[in-house]
Amino acid sequence: MAHFAEIGDDGMVLRVVVIADEDCLDEDGNHSEAVGKDFCAEVVSSTNEWVQTSYNTRNGKHRNGGTPLRHNFASITKKYDSELDAFYEPNPPYASWTFDESSLEYVAPIARPSEGNYEWDDDAGDWVEVS
């Protein structure tokens, strides 16, 4: 099965559909993302962009050790950035966190302590130890 995400004008994922692998095959029988995109657009009568995604990809790693596809699996909470060719959460978990393009994640302004159980306190602007 192949998974494709429909992308809105703002880059947000509108939906993810599952199609049969054979609906992604070119005339030579090879997998083709372009063929899959065209199939999705035709089936749902959409002029939006379609991008292939893989549920085996999480946080830039492939579950089975293969090459990750677009950093994360697409979901309606994620945004697709065509320049980065990646799906990621569009909003930081805290107002003070910034987006790191190398990891495609939001990071705190201060590194988390390596030992102990800490949670971020945005009001304090620091990690607070919790029990």
C-alpha positions in Angstrom: 0.0 0.0 0.0 1.1 3.5 -0.7 0.2 6.7 1.3 -0.2 10.1 -0.2 -1.0 13.4 1.5 -3.1 16.2 -0.1 -1.4 19.5 0.6 -3.4 22.8 0.9 -2.2 26.2 -0.4 -0.8 27.0 3.1 1.3 23.8 3.1 -1.0 22.1 5.7 -1.9 18.4 5.1 -5.6 18.2 4.3 -5.9 14.4 4.2 -3.9 11.2 3.8 -5.1 8.5 1.5 -4.0 4.9 1.0 -3.8 3.5 -2.5 -2.8 0.1 -3.9 0.8 -0.2 -4.9 -0.2 -1.1 -8.5 -1.8 2.4 -8.7 1.7 3.8 -8.5 3.3 1.8 -11.3 4.6 3.4 -14.5 4.4 1.8 -17.9 7.5 -0.3 -17.2 6.1 -1.6 -13.9 8.3 0.6 -11.7 7.1 2.5 -8.6 6.5 6.1 -9.6 5.5 8.8 -7.1 4.3 10.9 -10.1 1.9 8.2 -11.2 0.6 7.9 -7.6 0.1 11.6 -7.4 -1.9 11.7 -10.6 -4.0 8.8 -9.5 -4.9 10.5 -6.2 -5.7 13.8 -7.9 -8.0 12.0 -10.4 -9.8 9.8 -7.9 -10.7 12.6 -5.5 -11.1 15.3 -8.2 -8.5 17.5 -6.5 -6.2 20.1 -8.1 -4.1 20.4 -4.9 -0.6 19.1 -4.6 -0.1 15.4 -3.6 3.0 14.1 -1.8 3.9 10.6 -1.0 4.5 9.8 2.7 5.4 6.7 4.7 4.2 5.5 8.1 7.6 3.8 8.5 9.2 7.3 8.9 9.3 9.0 12.3 11.5 11.9 13.4 13.9 11.5 10.5 14.4 7.8 10.9 13.0 4.8 9.0 11.5 2.2 11.3 13.2 -0.7 9.4 16.5 1.1 8.9 15.8 2.2 5.4 15.9 5.7 4.0 13.4 8.0 5.7 10.8 9.6 3.5 10.1 13.3 4.3 11.2 13.1 7.9 7.7 12.3 9.4 4.5 10.5 8.3 2.0 13.1 7.1 -1.1 13.8 9.2 -3.6 16.6 9.3 -1.7 18.2 12.2 1.5 18.6 10.0 2.7 21.0 7.4 4.6 20.1 4.3 7.5 22.3 3.3 8.5 21.7 -0.3 11.9 23.4 0.1 12.8 21.1 3.0 10.9 18.3 1.4 9.6 17.3 4.9 6.5 17.0 7.0 6.7 18.6 10.5 4.6 20.1 13.3 3.8 23.7 12.3 3.6 25.1 15.8 6.1 25.0 18.7 5.0 23.3 21.9 6.0 26.5 23.7 6.2 30.1 22.6 9.9 30.4 23.4 11.0 27.4 21.4 12.4 27.9 17.9 12.4 25.8 14.8 15.6 24.0 13.9 15.8 23.3 10.2 18.5 20.8 10.6 16.5 18.5 12.9 13.0 19.8 11.7 12.0 20.0 15.3 11.3 22.8 17.8 14.0 23.3 20.4 14.1 25.0 23.8 16.3 28.0 24.2 18.2 26.1 26.9 19.4 22.5 26.5 17.5 20.0 28.7 19.6 18.6 31.6 21.0 15.2 30.8 20.1 13.6 34.1 16.8 13.7 36.0 13.2 14.2 35.0 12.5 17.7 33.7 9.7 19.6 32.1 9.9 22.9 30.3 8.4 25.9 32.1 7.8 28.7 29.6 7.0 31.3 32.2 10.3 30.6 34.0 12.2 30.1 30.7 13.9 27.1 32.0 13.7 23.3 32.7 12.1 22.5 36.0 12.8 19.2 37.7 9.7 17.1 38.4 9.3 13.9 40.5 
